[in-house]
């Protein structure tokens, strides 16, 4: 199922739950029932949309690639690139390097929780955030290095990994254009 279908499903479930909650509360006062339906449905839909975004950005990822530099050079560059982005080396092996860092809370979600109430917002700011991990695996390949980057779900880790692979892959195009 693609991302758009999952988003529609999450938001649809949220609006449906909001509609049911509004329906259950509509017996209290019939005058405000239509407004209650609308507000509750849209509110639950918005909460479902935020939950969808949080869920999508927390999915683990795997980024395979074949890049021109040799494995030792790739690992050396990985340490330089990821430590510059705030990652700490947690483990090194002959063919892999593991990195970790702590991500703070999402400020957009914190703001939404503050709108819902001060206590949920403060609790989220105090307890929010999570540890992230990233591992770089290398193996020799006839054209350079077979590289695989695996990470726990984080948009920052996914972006850093993609930027690192793009930088290494750019060498292939640079070296092929300079040899012509």
C-alpha positions as CSV (number, residue, x, y, z in Angstrom):
1,X,0.0,0.0,0.0
2,X,1.5,3.4,-1.0
3,X,1.8,6.4,1.3
4,X,-1.2,8.2,-0.1
5,X,-3.5,5.2,0.5
6,X,-2.2,4.9,4.1
7,X,-2.7,8.6,4.7
8,X,-6.3,8.5,3.4
9,X,-7.0,5.4,5.6
10,X,-5.6,7.0,8.7
11,X,-7.5,10.3,8.2
12,X,-10.7,8.4,7.3
13,X,-10.5,6.4,10.4
14,X,-10.0,9.6,12.5
15,X,-12.9,11.3,10.8
16,X,-15.1,8.2,11.3
17,X,-14.2,8.0,15.0
18,X,-14.9,11.7,15.4
19,X,-18.3,11.3,13.7
20,X,-19.1,8.4,16.0
21,X,-18.1,10.4,19.1
22,X,-20.1,13.4,17.9
23,X,-23.1,11.1,17.3
24,X,-22.9,9.7,20.8
25,X,-22.8,13.2,22.2
26,X,-25.5,14.6,20.0
27,X,-28.3,13.3,22.2
28,X,-27.4,15.9,24.8
29,X,-28.5,19.0,22.9
30,X,-30.0,18.7,19.4
31,X,-29.4,22.4,18.5
32,X,-25.6,22.1,18.4
33,X,-25.4,18.6,16.9
34,X,-24.4,19.6,13.3
35,X,-21.6,21.9,14.6
36,X,-20.5,19.2,17.0
37,X,-20.4,16.6,14.2
38,X,-18.2,18.9,12.1
39,X,-15.8,20.1,14.9
40,X,-15.4,16.6,16.4
41,X,-14.9,14.9,13.0
42,X,-12.4,17.5,11.8
43,X,-10.5,17.4,15.1
44,X,-10.2,13.6,15.1
45,X,-9.2,13.8,11.4
46,X,-6.4,16.3,12.3
47,X,-5.2,14.1,15.2
48,X,-5.2,11.1,12.8
49,X,-3.2,13.1,10.2
50,X,-0.6,14.0,12.8
51,X,-0.5,10.3,13.9
52,X,0.1,9.3,10.3
53,X,3.0,11.7,9.9
54,X,4.6,10.5,13.1
55,X,4.1,6.9,12.1
56,X,5.5,7.4,8.6
57,X,8.6,9.2,9.8
58,X,9.4,6.5,12.3
59,X,9.6,3.6,9.9
60,X,12.9,1.8,9.7
61,X,14.8,2.2,6.4
62,X,17.3,0.4,4.3
63,X,19.3,2.2,1.6
64,X,21.4,-0.1,-0.7
65,X,23.9,1.3,-3.3
66,X,27.0,0.5,-5.2
67,X,29.5,3.4,-5.1
68,X,33.0,3.9,-6.7
69,X,35.3,4.4,-3.6
70,X,36.8,1.4,-1.9
71,X,35.3,0.1,1.3
72,X,37.9,1.6,3.6
73,X,37.4,5.0,2.1
74,X,33.6,4.7,2.3
75,X,33.8,3.9,6.0
76,X,36.2,6.7,6.7
77,X,34.0,9.2,4.8
78,X,30.9,7.8,6.7
79,X,32.5,8.6,10.0
80,X,33.4,12.1,8.9
81,X,29.9,12.8,7.4
82,X,27.7,11.3,10.1
83,X,29.7,12.7,13.0
84,X,29.5,16.2,11.4
85,X,25.7,15.7,11.4
86,X,25.7,15.0,15.2
87,X,25.9,11.2,15.1
88,X,28.2,9.4,17.5
89,X,30.1,6.2,16.5
90,X,28.9,3.4,18.8
91,X,30.6,0.4,17.2
92,X,33.1,-0.4,14.5
93,X,33.7,-3.7,12.8
94,X,35.9,-4.5,9.8
95,X,32.9,-4.2,7.4
96,X,30.5,-2.0,9.3
97,X,30.1,1.1,11.5
98,X,27.2,1.8,13.9
99,X,26.1,5.4,14.8
100,X,23.5,6.7,17.3
101,X,22.0,10.0,18.4
102,X,19.1,11.3,20.4
103,X,16.4,13.3,18.6
104,X,14.5,15.8,20.5
105,X,10.7,16.2,20.5
106,X,8.8,17.3,17.3
107,X,7.9,20.9,17.9
108,X,4.8,20.8,15.6
109,X,3.4,17.9,17.6
110,X,4.3,19.7,20.9
111,X,2.4,22.8,19.7
112,X,-0.7,20.7,18.8
113,X,-0.6,19.1,22.2
114,X,-0.3,22.5,23.9
115,X,-3.5,23.6,22.0
116,X,-5.2,20.5,23.4
117,X,-3.9,21.2,26.9
118,X,-0.9,22.4,28.8
119,X,-0.3,19.1,30.6
120,X,0.0,17.0,27.4
121,X,2.3,19.5,25.8
122,X,4.6,19.7,28.9
123,X,4.6,15.9,29.2
124,X,5.5,15.5,25.6
125,X,8.3,18.1,25.8
126,X,9.8,16.3,28.9
127,X,9.4,12.8,27.6
128,X,9.4,13.2,23.9
129,X,12.2,12.3,21.5
130,X,13.8,9.1,20.9
131,X,17.2,7.4,20.3
132,X,18.1,6.8,16.6
133,X,20.5,4.3,15.2
134,X,22.2,4.0,11.9
135,X,24.5,1.3,10.6
136,X,26.7,1.5,7.5
137,X,27.7,-1.9,6.0
138,X,30.3,-2.2,3.2
139,X,31.5,-5.0,1.0
140,X,34.0,-5.0,-1.9
141,X,32.5,-5.0,-5.4
142,X,34.2,-5.1,-8.8
143,X,33.1,-1.5,-9.4
144,X,34.0,-0.2,-5.9
145,X,31.9,-0.9,-2.8
146,X,28.5,-2.4,-2.2
147,X,27.1,-0.2,0.5
148,X,24.0,-0.6,2.6
149,X,22.8,1.9,5.2
150,X,20.1,0.7,7.7
151,X,18.5,2.9,10.2
152,X,15.8,3.2,12.8
153,X,13.0,5.4,11.7
154,X,13.9,9.0,11.6
155,X,13.6,11.5,8.8
156,X,16.9,13.0,9.8
157,X,18.7,9.6,9.5
158,X,17.0,8.9,6.2
159,X,18.0,12.3,4.9
160,X,21.6,12.1,6.1
161,X,22.0,8.6,4.6
162,X,20.5,9.7,1.2
163,X,22.8,12.8,1.2
164,X,25.9,10.6,2.0
165,X,25.1,8.0,-0.8
166,X,24.4,10.8,-3.3
167,X,27.8,12.4,-2.5
168,X,29.5,9.0,-3.1
169,X,27.5,8.3,-6.2
170,X,28.4,11.7,-7.6
171,X,32.0,10.6,-7.7
172,X,31.0,8.0,-10.3
173,X,29.6,10.6,-12.6
174,X,32.5,12.9,-12.0
175,X,35.1,10.2,-12.7
176,X,33.2,9.0,-15.8
177,X,33.0,12.5,-17.3
178,X,36.6,13.3,-16.5
179,X,37.9,10.1,-18.2
180,X,36.2,11.0,-21.5
